[in-house]
Amino acid sequence: MNTGAHIVVKGLVQGVGFRYFVATRASQAGLTGYVRNEWSGDVEIEAEGDRAAIEILLSAVKVGPRSAQVNDVRIEWHDETGTFTRFEIR
């Protein structure tokens, strides 16, 4: 069953390869959407696809790449919009 998720990651998550880390794992899982840095220092992720694949992505995001320090991950589930054709870094 396909669904969507809006995810905000807080902590030391900018300047450590976090967006590339997320994009690689999301693409490998067949998810669509995007990842981008926010002015606040957070990283925002919009992911759509199989719920199990999104949950696997969430597990990876909670750890992040080696240089990152994830303090909090917030997620809001929503219906899939179908507006994305791939997963991209913005």
Residue pairs with C-beta under 8 A, 6 or more apart in sequence:
1 50
1 51
2 48
2 49
2 50
2 51
2 80
3 48
3 49
3 51
3 54
3 77
3 78
3 79
3 80
4 33
4 46
4 47
4 48
4 77
4 78
4 79
4 80
4 81
5 45
5 46
5 47
5 48
5 54
5 58
5 75
5 76
5 77
5 78
6 44
6 45
6 46
6 75
6 76
6 78
7 44
7 45
7 46
7 47
7 58
7 61
7 73
7 74
7 75
7 76
8 38
8 42
8 43
8 44
8 45
8 73
8 74
8 75
9 18
9 42
9 43
9 44
9 45
9 61
9 64
9 70
9 72
9 73
10 41
10 42
10 70
10 71
10 72
10 73
10 74
11 64
11 68
11 69
11 70
11 71
11 72
12 67
12 68
12 69
12 71
13 41
13 42
13 43
13 64
13 68
13 69
13 70
14 37
14 41
14 43
16 64
16 65
16 67
16 68
17 65
17 67
17 68
18 35
18 43
18 64
18 65
18 68
19 35
19 36
19 37
19 43
19 89
20 89
21 60
21 64
21 65
21 68
22 35
22 43
22 45
22 57
22 60
22 61
23 35
23 87
23 88
23 89
25 56
25 57
25 60
26 33
26 35
26 45
26 47
26 57
26 87
27 86
27 87
29 49
29 50
29 53
29 54
29 56
29 57
30 49
30 50
30 53
31 47
31 48
31 49
31 50
31 53
31 54
31 57
31 87
32 47
32 48
32 49
32 84
32 85
32 86
32 87
33 45
33 46
33 47
33 48
33 49
33 84
33 87
33 88
34 45
34 46
34 84
34 87
34 88
34 89
34 90
35 43
35 44
35 45
35 46
35 87
35 88
35 89
35 90
36 43
36 44
36 89
36 90
37 43
37 44
38 44
45 57
45 61
46 84
47 54
47 57
47 87
48 54
48 80
48 81
48 82
48 84
49 80
58 73
58 75
61 70
61 73
62 70
62 73
63 70
64 70
